[in-house]
Every structure is written in C-alpha cells, then in structure tokens.
Amino acid sequence: MPVYLFDSSQLHPDDLTGILVSENKMCGVVNNYPIGRYAVPYEEIQLYANNNRTFRVFVKTPDLNVVDLTNAVGVLSVKPDKTVVSPVIVKHTNVPSEGQIGAANQGEMFFYIVPSDTVALDIRQYVFDVKVTLSNGKTYTVIEGVIDLLQPVG
C-alpha cells in the first residue's frame, strides 16, 4: 500500500492530521565491511504496540547491486538488547504468516508485525537485525537497528 505525501501547509491550523504508516522500507547490504560507526545499514523505527506493520527490506551488495533472493530465507530477530540470547520476536520469510520473499530478482523481502507480537512486550527500546541465508548457503546480517515500541493512547 503506497503512502502519499501531502502539503500540511494547506491544512487549517486546528485540523488534526494522521499519516498511515503501514510499511517501513529498508536497504540491507551483504558482504559488508565496517564504515564509520556501523558495519551494516542502521535503522531507527518507531512502532506502536498492538499495531500492524510491514518491514520491507531490499538486499544489495556494498556496490548497491541487487542480490537475487531466489531460494533464500530471511530472518528478522528483535531482542531487548544485544546481550539477550532469545529474541522476543522472530519472523521468517519461509513462513507465510511471518514474511515472504517478494520480487526475488529485486532483492526484496517482507516481514509482518502483527498486534500479538507486541501485546506482551514492555514499552521500551529494542534492537533488531535481519539475516539472510542465500541459496548457496552463505548467511549475512544485512541490516540492524532499534525499534522504539510506543504505547498508543487508546
């Protein structure tokens, strides 16, 4: 579902405006090397508890060439911090209710966050990463970052 941008200066100053955020687009990199502070692309995401969200990840090489994800498997892991062994959320592209490989020849994969994933979680910041295992058996962490889990008002 596309998200359309609009000119908020055209709104009445007393109007309340909401923007539907149904998808986060991210670009991950295989065969990466440290550049500055991070070895892989780093994302900061805000997510309301008990809401749906789709994470759309495009996987590329360091030269920004598309990585073919035919017969690949992606895994999204969310943890309270990097020292914790067991993730609080895990999503796989080979489980249709959790995620999927999109246009494999475009390096596209999806992960689906549903309300039941966050209902029992504390409102706080979490860390996440996405790993992909290619058809040749090689595994890469392609993106990492933080998720700020927010409490909705209602």
NUFISE-902993 format. One record per residue (C-alpha): residue number from 1; x, y, z. Coordinates in pm, 1 decimal. Each point is the difference from the previous one (the first is absolute). Layout:
# residues N
- nr,u,v,w
- NUM,X,Y,Z
...
***
This chain:
# residues 154
- nr,u,v,w
- 1,0.0,0.0,0.0
- 2,161.7,329.2,-102.4
- 3,32.9,285.5,245.7
- 4,-82.7,336.8,-155.4
- 5,170.5,322.0,103.7
- 6,-198.9,317.5,33.7
- 7,58.0,366.9,63.1
- 8,-93.1,63.1,364.1
- 9,12.4,377.7,-58.0
- 10,-331.0,-37.8,-186.8
- 11,-178.7,-122.9,313.3
- 12,-192.3,215.3,243.2
- 13,223.5,63.6,307.0
- 14,-251.1,-169.7,232.8
- 15,-36.8,-318.2,-209.1
- 16,139.2,-323.2,140.6
- 17,184.4,-202.9,-257.4
- 18,115.4,-361.7,11.7
- 19,228.0,-177.8,-240.7
- 20,-46.0,-371.2,-58.7
- 21,334.1,-176.5,39.9
- 22,-60.5,-353.3,-118.4
- 23,347.9,-77.6,-126.5
- 24,362.7,77.9,75.6
- 25,234.4,-24.5,-300.0
- 26,360.3,-89.4,79.4
- 27,310.6,-87.9,-200.0
- 28,231.8,-269.4,134.4
- 29,348.8,-86.1,-125.5
- 30,165.8,-343.1,-33.8
- 31,374.0,-60.9,26.5
- 32,34.0,322.2,192.1
- 33,295.7,163.3,164.8
- 34,18.6,261.1,276.5
- 35,-55.9,356.0,-114.5
- 36,4.2,254.4,278.6
- 37,-207.2,-106.1,298.0
- 38,-191.9,-293.0,-149.9
- 39,95.5,-305.5,-204.4
- 40,-345.7,-24.4,-160.7
- 41,-273.7,252.5,-73.0
- 42,-165.3,119.6,320.8
- 43,-368.5,90.1,33.5
- 44,-201.2,163.3,277.1
- 45,-368.3,-97.3,-5.8
- 46,-293.7,115.0,210.4
- 47,-273.8,-258.0,43.9
- 48,-319.2,24.6,203.2
- 49,-77.2,-306.5,211.0
- 50,-296.0,-209.4,-117.9
- 51,23.1,137.1,-355.7
- 52,74.2,-158.1,-336.0
- 53,312.5,91.6,-196.0
- 54,181.6,-142.7,-299.7
- 55,377.7,21.5,-23.1
- 56,112.0,0.0,-364.0
- 57,370.4,-68.1,-43.2
- 58,200.2,28.0,-321.5
- 59,331.0,-188.2,4.2
- 60,294.8,131.1,-199.7
- 61,377.2,-36.7,-24.0
- 62,232.4,273.1,134.7
- 63,7.6,135.9,-358.0
- 64,-383.2,22.3,15.3
- 65,-56.6,-281.4,-249.8
- 66,-314.5,-202.1,66.7
- 67,44.9,-338.0,170.0
- 68,-221.0,-272.2,-148.7
- 69,-200.2,-158.4,282.4
- 70,-132.1,-298.3,-196.9
- 71,-12.8,-293.7,247.0
- 72,134.3,223.5,279.3
- 73,-141.1,22.5,354.1
- 74,-11.9,321.6,201.3
- 75,-33.4,20.4,378.3
- 76,-97.9,306.3,205.7
- 77,98.3,-20.5,368.8
- 78,-102.9,250.3,268.6
- 79,160.9,-5.0,347.2
- 80,-3.7,224.8,307.9
- 81,375.4,51.4,-53.1
- 82,291.9,-168.4,-179.0
- 83,103.2,-202.0,306.1
- 84,-332.5,-188.0,16.8
- 85,13.6,-344.7,-161.1
- 86,-368.6,-63.3,-77.5
- 87,-185.8,248.1,-221.9
- 88,-341.3,133.1,106.5
- 89,-110.9,7.2,-365.5
- 90,127.5,-222.1,-283.2
- 91,-136.4,10.2,-355.6
- 92,100.5,-223.2,-293.6
- 93,-60.1,56.3,-370.3
- 94,-70.1,-370.6,-50.4
- 95,-301.6,12.5,236.4
- 96,-282.7,173.5,-194.6
- 97,-163.4,156.2,307.1
- 98,336.1,146.6,113.8
- 99,155.8,126.1,-322.7
- 100,89.8,-79.4,-356.6
- 101,248.5,55.7,-275.8
- 102,-155.1,259.2,-229.8
- 103,157.5,65.3,-340.0
- 104,300.7,-230.4,47.3
- 105,184.6,146.6,-298.4
- 106,-34.5,345.1,161.3
- 107,138.3,-114.0,338.1
- 108,-334.0,62.3,170.4
- 109,-132.8,-166.1,315.5
- 110,-282.0,77.1,241.8
- 111,-55.5,-58.8,372.5
- 112,-345.2,39.4,156.5
- 113,-40.1,139.6,351.2
- 114,-345.6,-68.8,143.6
- 115,-160.9,124.3,323.8
- 116,59.4,-329.7,183.4
- 117,377.3,45.6,-50.7
- 118,10.5,305.2,226.2
- 119,-296.0,-45.8,237.1
- 120,211.6,-146.7,283.3
- 121,312.8,211.6,-56.2
- 122,112.9,284.0,224.4
- 123,-13.9,349.0,-145.9
- 124,370.5,67.8,-59.1
- 125,271.0,-11.0,-262.7
- 126,94.4,-332.3,-161.3
- 127,278.8,-99.2,-239.6
- 128,-57.9,-190.8,-322.4
- 129,188.6,-149.0,-288.9
- 130,-81.8,-170.7,-326.7
- 131,202.5,-296.0,-122.1
- 132,-27.2,-164.1,-338.0
- 133,120.6,-345.3,-99.3
- 134,51.0,-12.3,-375.2
- 135,-59.2,-304.7,-218.8
- 136,376.5,-73.1,9.6
- 137,-24.4,-42.3,380.2
- 138,184.5,321.4,91.4
- 139,-158.9,202.1,282.3
- 140,28.9,377.0,39.2
- 141,-131.0,251.8,250.9
- 142,-123.6,266.7,-239.4
- 143,-153.6,263.4,227.0
- 144,-29.2,84.8,368.1
- 145,-150.1,271.0,212.8
- 146,-239.1,89.8,278.8
- 147,-375.2,-11.6,35.0
- 148,-158.2,249.1,237.1
- 149,-315.3,-176.4,117.2
- 150,-253.8,267.7,86.4
- 151,-322.5,-17.7,198.5
- 152,-307.5,113.5,-191.8
- 153,-234.7,228.4,192.8
- 154,-314.1,-205.9,-54.2
***
